[in-house]
C-alpha cells in the first residue's frame, strides 16, 4: 500500500499579515495603560520573534525543521542626531535548520510597530552548510568603554578637591570601566562562505546561551564535511 504524501506546513502571507496585526494591536494598549512598559516590551519581543520565525518557515522545505536560533539587536547611533532621540536599531535573527542557515535582518524604527517588510529594510539570506568555509571567533577590546571610563577617572582627578564625597566613587567607577573594556572584550563569530561575492555572517551576543549553542552547532556541521 503506497504511503500517503507528507503534508507540508506552509505559512501564507495572510497568516504573516495576521502576525503583523497582532504586533500593531499592542501599541494602543500601552498608550491607554492596559499594558505596563515591561509587559509591553515582553509581548512585543515575543510577537516580533514569532513574525521572524514565520517568515523563515515560509522558505523552508518539506520536513525541514529549525534546530537552533539566536537573536540580538545592534544600534545604529549617529553622532549627528540628538542624544535625546531614540536611535534606530537593527534586529538580527539567525536560524539554523537541519539543512541550512538563515540570516534575517530588519530595522526597528522608533515608535513604529515592527513589520519585517520593505519599509523595515527586511533582508533574508540563506546558505547551505556545505557552502560554509569557516567559523572563527573574533575579539576586540572595547575602546569606547575604556575611553568613557578614562574620561570619568580623569574628571575625578581634575576636580578631586571639589568632589570630596563623589570623587573617590567616580575614580573607582572610571577604573572599573577601563578594566571591563580591557578584560572583557567584545566577541563575535565570523561565518565565512565559499562564495567570494558574499559578505560573511556576523554573530554577536555570544554570551547568550542561544549564541553559544549556535556556534557549537555550526562547528559540528562544518567538521562533518
N, C-alpha and C positions, 0 to 999 in steps of 0.2 A: 504494500500500500504506500503510495507516494506521500512524502511529508508535506504538511501544509506550509505555505510560504510564511516566512517570518514577517510580522507586522512591524513596519518601521515607524518610530515615533518622531514625526517631523512637525516642528512648530511652524505655523503660518505667520505671515505678517500681521494678520488680525490679532493673533494671540500676543505678539510682541507689542502691538499698539495698546492692548489691554494692560500690559505691564507698565507701559509708559503712563497710561491714565491713572494707574494706582499710585505712581510716584507723584503725579501732579495733585492728586486729591489730598495729600497730607499737608501741603503748604497752607491752605486756608485753616486747617485745624490748629496749626501752630499760631496763626495770627489771632484766632479767637480764644486761644488758651486751652483747647481740648487736648493738646499735646505739649508737655514741657519740652524745653530745649533738648534735654538729654534723651527723652523718649523720641523726639523728632529725629535727632541725629542717628539714633539706633535704627529706627524704622526706615529712614532714608538710605542708610548703608545697606540694609538687608534687601530692600526692594531694588536698589540700583544693581547690586550683585546678581539678583535674580534676572534682571534685564540683560546684563552682560552674558550670563550663563545661557540664557535663551538664544541670544544671537550666535553664540558658539555652537550650540546644539543644532541650529539650522544648517550648519555647514558640515556636520558630522555624518558619517556613513552608517549603513546598517550594521548594527551590533557594536558600534564604536562607543566607548564609554570614557568619561573623564575620571582619571585616577589621581591627579594632583592639580591643585590650583593655588595661586599666590596673587595677592592684591596689594598695591601700595599707591600712594599719591605723591606726585612731585610738584613743587611750587615753581611758578614762573614769575617770580617777583622782579619787577624792573625798577631801577633807581629813579627813573624819570616820573613814576607815578607817585601819588600821595601815599605816605606811610599809613594814613588812616583809611585808605581804601583797601578792601579785601582783594588780594591778588587772585587772578585766575589760576587754576591748578590743572594738572594732567593726571587723570586716573589711568593706571596701568593694571591690567589683569592678564595673567599668564596661565593658560590651561594646558595641561599635558594629558592627552588621551593615551590609550594603549597603542596608537598608531602614529601620532604626530604631536607637534607643539603649536599652540595658537597664542598669538601675541596681540592683545587688544589695547588700543589707546583711545581715550576720549577726553575732551576738555570739560572741566567743571567751571561754569561761569557763575559769578556771584549773583544770587537771587533768582537764578533760572533753574527750574527742575531739570535734572539730567535726563537727556533723551537718547543719548548714544546714536546720534544721527549726523547728517551732513553739517548741521549748524554747530554741533559739538566737535566737528572735525574727526569723526569716527574713522579709525584705521584698524583693520584686522588683517594680520599676516599669519601665514601658516607654513610650517616647514616639517617635512618628514624626518624621522630620527636618523635615517641613513644619509641625510644631507648635512648633519651637524658635524663640523670638523673638530671643534674643541670646546671645552667648558673650563674657563680659567677664572680663578678668584683674583680680584684686583683690590688694592688698598691705597688709600690716600689720607694723609694727615689732614685734620680739619683746620685748615689755615684760618678760615673766617672765625671759628670759635676761639682759636688761640689769640687772634687779634682782638676780639672783644674782651677776652679775659685780661690781656695785656693792657688794654685801654682802661679797664676798671681798676686794675692794680696801680697803673701809672697815675690815675686821677687821685687814688687814695694816698699815694706817696706825695704828690704835689700839694695836696690840701690837707695833709695829715694834722698840722697844728690847729685847723679849724674843724676837724672831724674827730673829736676826742672819743665819741661813742661809736659812730658808724665807720670810722677809718679802719680799725682792725678787721671789722666784718667785711668791708669792701675789699681789703687787701687779700683776705682769705678766699673770698669768692672769686676774685680775679685769678689767683694762683690755681685754684681748683679748676677753673675754666680752661686755663692753659694746659694743665695736666690732662684733663679729659680729652681735649683735642689732640694731644700728642700720643697718649697711651691707648686711646680708643679710636683709631682711625676709621674713616668711612670704608665699608667693604661692599663690594658688589661683584656680580658674576657676569662675565662677558661670554655670551654664547655665539660663536662664530660658525657660519655655514660655509660650504664649499663653493657657493656662488659668489664670485668676487664683486658683483654689482650690488649685492645685498648688504645693508648695514647690519652689524651684529646686534643681537638682542641683549639689552642690559637688564639684569635682575637686581633690584635694590631691596632694602629692608631685610637683609639676611638674618637678622637676629630673631625674626619671627619664626615660629615653628614651621609654618607653611613654606617659608623660603628655604629653610634647611632641608625639608623633605623634598622639595622640588629639585634642589641641586643634587641630592643623593640619587634621586630617580634618573636625572639626566645623565649623570656619570655612569650609572649602571647600564643605561641604554647605549651609550657610546662605547663602553668597554666590550659589549657583547658582539660588536660587529667583527 
